[in-house]
Amino acid sequence: MYRSEPAPAPEPLPFPISDSHTHLDLVDTFDAEEEVPTPAPGSPEVRARLDEAEAAGVARVVQVGTDVASSQWAAALAAADPRVLAAAALHPNEAPRLGDLDAALAAVDAVAALPRVAALGETGLDYFRTDEGGRAAQQRSFRAHVEIAKQRGKTLVIHDRDAHEDVLSILDADGAPERVVLHCFSGDFAFAKECARRGFFMSFAGNVTFKNAQHLRDAASVAPAELVLVETDAPFMAPVPVRGHRNHPALTNYTARFLAGYLEKDLEAWCRRLWQNTENAFGQW
């Protein structure tokens, strides 16, 4: 369970940044003590989260889908609020559960055709929760998303957990889209070098601030500055010093500050770099 009291608001950043990966549909519903319905896109609750993010210097977000319904929700929010772009996809853990994967992929493709849907994501591979029997479905779904991204000219947002080699081998074999983002980057120094060699963006979440995450900090140290993004993956993994709270886009502020300090960057210049990187990855809002 998350702490009941809200996380302290961070001091505003000297230049705005973007949260490159968030789930606003879950921020006030996931792991709640009582069942809470998903808020409507553009509801007062969702607008309040975007307003508090903007006040903290996190002026824009990418709202990410994990199944057909949440992808449609993301597209509706992006259509309703200019601070939001959407990403549509089937999470890799969804693929083995679906009775008709092809129908779900067709529905995702329809959402991806909408103008404010900037990306196919989060797709990819997750071998942490999926056994050998489910991996074939994950790989088929991933390959389909890669193809849709290329056909639609969209960014590909990848969820990669314990599957680094297979993610790269599929992208190398099938041909990666022009823009690829490794969301919640989970690799080490060597994997970061491989991603950088391919020109892939690496998006760092709040876990880069955790004490036991030196491998992520090593990865950030070798990632070219022009390929670094920051995200919340809200409501999960709130960064230090607010770890244990429910994560939300405003708290991207803390992750950006942490990386600026760790990488010895001027904070304002670093924020400007992150702003431009996010536009390079997803296009203009």
N, C-alpha and C positions, 0 to 999 in steps of 0.2 A: 504493500500500500504506500501511496505517496503521503508526504506530510500534509496535514490539513491546512496549515497556514500558507498564504501565498509566499512565493520567493521574493526577496527584496528586489526592488526595481534597480537596474544598473544605471550608472551615470551615462547620459547620452554620449554617443560616439561623436568625434569631431567631424566625421563625414559619413553619410549613410552607407549601409551595406544591405545585402539581401540574404535571406534564409533560403538556401538552395534546395531544401527538402523538408517539408513539414506535413503533418496530418492534422489539420485544424478540426476535422470532423471527429477526431478522437480526443482532443485536448481536454475537454470537460466531461468526457463520458467513459474513457477507458479506466478500468479498475476502480470505478466508483463504488462506494459502499452500497448504494442502491442502484437499480437499473435506471439509466438515464437515456432518453431517446436522443438520437443524433439530431443536432440542431439543423435547421434549414440553411442552405447556403445564403449568405447575406443577412442572416438573422442578427439581432442586436448582440448576442453573445459572441458570434464570430467577428462582427465588426469591432467589438471591444478588444478582442485579442489583437486584431490588426492595428487598432489605434495605439494600444500600449506598446506594440512593437515599433511603430513609427516614432513614438515619443522617445524610445531608447536608441533610435538611430538605425533600426532595422526596417527600412522603408518598403521592402518588397519581399514577396515569398513565392516559392513554387509549391503549390498544393498537389500532393501526389496520391494517385489511386493505387489500390492493391487488388481490386476486383472490378467487375463491371459497375456495380452500384456506386462504389466510392470514386471510380473514374468519372462517372456521370455527375456526381456531386462536385468533384473538383472542377469540371468544365463549367458547371452552373455558377460556382463561386467566381471563377475567373471572368465569366461574362458579366457578373454583377459588380465586381470591384476591380478597378484598374491597378491596384497594388498586387494583384495575383495573376500568375500564369499557372496553367494546369499541366499535369502529366497523367497519362492513362495507361493502365497495364493490368496484367494478372501477376500478382506476387508469385515467385517460384513455388512457394508452399501451397498455393491454390491449385496449381496445375494437376497434381496427382489426385486431387479430391473431386475434380469436375467430371460429371458424367458425359458432357459433350464439350470437349475442349475446343473443337473447331467453331462451335456456335459462340462460345465466349470470346474467342479471338476475333471473330467477325464483329461482335459488339464493340470490342475495344477499338478495332480499326475504324468503326463508325464514329466513335468519340474522338479518335485521333485526327479525323478530318476537320474538326471544328477549328476556327481560326485562332482562338486563344489557348489551344492545347499545344504547348511548345515541345512536348517530349513524350516518348514511350517509356514509361517507368512506373513503379519499379519492377523491372523484370530481372532475370539473371538465374543464378543457381544458389541453392542453400542446402549444403550437405550435412549441416548440423542436425537438422530435424527430419531429414528425409533419408530413408534407407535405399539400398540398391534398387528395390522394386519401383520406387517413385522417381528415380533420377532420369529415366528415359523420358517420362512425361515432362519433367522440368526442362530438359534439354530441347525437346521438340517445341515447347512453348517459347523458350528463349530464342531459338532460331527464328520462329515466326515473328516475334517482336523485332528482331534485328531487321528482318525483311520489310516489315511495315514501316519502321523508322526510315529506312532507305527510300522506300517508295514515296513516303509522305514528306521527306525532307525534314524529319524531326530529330531532335536530340535523343540519344539512348541513355537512360538512367538505369544503372546496374546495381542490383543487390547481390553481393558476393560474400557468402559465408562458408569458409572451409572449402572453397572451390576455385582457388586462384588459377591453377593450371588449366582446368577445363574452360573457365571463362575466356582466358586468352586464346586457347586453342580453337574454340568455336569462332571467336571474332577473327582470328587469323585465317581460318579456313573459309568462312563464309564472307568475309570482308566487312569491316566495321563501318558504321555510318560516319558521316563527316565529323560529328560531334558526339563524344562519349563521356559520360560522367560516372565514375566509381563512387556511388553514394556510401556514406558512413564508411569511409575507407578503412579497411581492416587488415591491410597487408603490412609487410615490413619494409626495410630499406631496399632489399633486392627487388621486391614486387613493385615498389614505387618507381624504381629505375626502369623496369620493363614497361610500366604504364606511361612514364614520361617519354620513353623512346617511341611509343606509338602516338604520342600527342593527346593522351586521355586526361581529362580533368579529374582531380582527386579532391573529393569533398570531405572535410573533416568535421566530425560531430563532437558533442560534449565529452565523449570518452577519451579524446586526446588529452584532456586535463587530468585524467585519473592517475593515481599514483602507480598503478600496475601497468600502465600503457606506454612504457618507454619505446616499444617497437613502433607505435604510431608517431611518437615525436621524432624518432629516427627517420621514419618515412617522410614526415613533413619537412625535415631538414634537407632532404635530397630532392624533394619535389620542386620543379621550377616554379618561381613565384607566379608566373603567368598561367599556371595550371592548377592553382589552389583555389578551392571554394570552401565556404563554411555553411553549416546547417545545424538544425536542431534534431531532426528525426522525431520531433515532438509527437507524442508526449513522453518519449523515452529519453534516458541518458542525459538528464540535466547536468551541466558542467559544474565543476568546482568554481565558485564557492557555494553553489546552490544545489549540490548533489543531494538526491533524496526528495526533492520537490518535483511536482509535475512540470515537465518541460513545455515551453511554448515559445513562439518565435522571438519575443523580446530578448530571450536569454542567449540567442546567438551572439549578442553583444559580448558576453563573457568569453566565449570561445575565440572570437576575433581578437579580443584583448590578450588572451593567453598566448595565442600564436604569435602576435606581434612582439610580445616580450620574449618568448622562447627563441624566436628567430632573429631577435635584435633588429626589429623594423621600427621605424617611426610610425606611430599609430595612425596619424592622419593619412600619410602616404600609403600605408598598408590597407586602410579602408578604401581609399581610391582604387587601389589595385584590385581588391576583392569586388568592388562594384563593376569595374570594367570586365573582370574575368567572368562574372555572372552573365553579363550581356553577351560576351563572346560565346558562352556555353549555351545560352537559351534564347538569345535575341533580345530585342528591346521590348519593354513592357507596353 
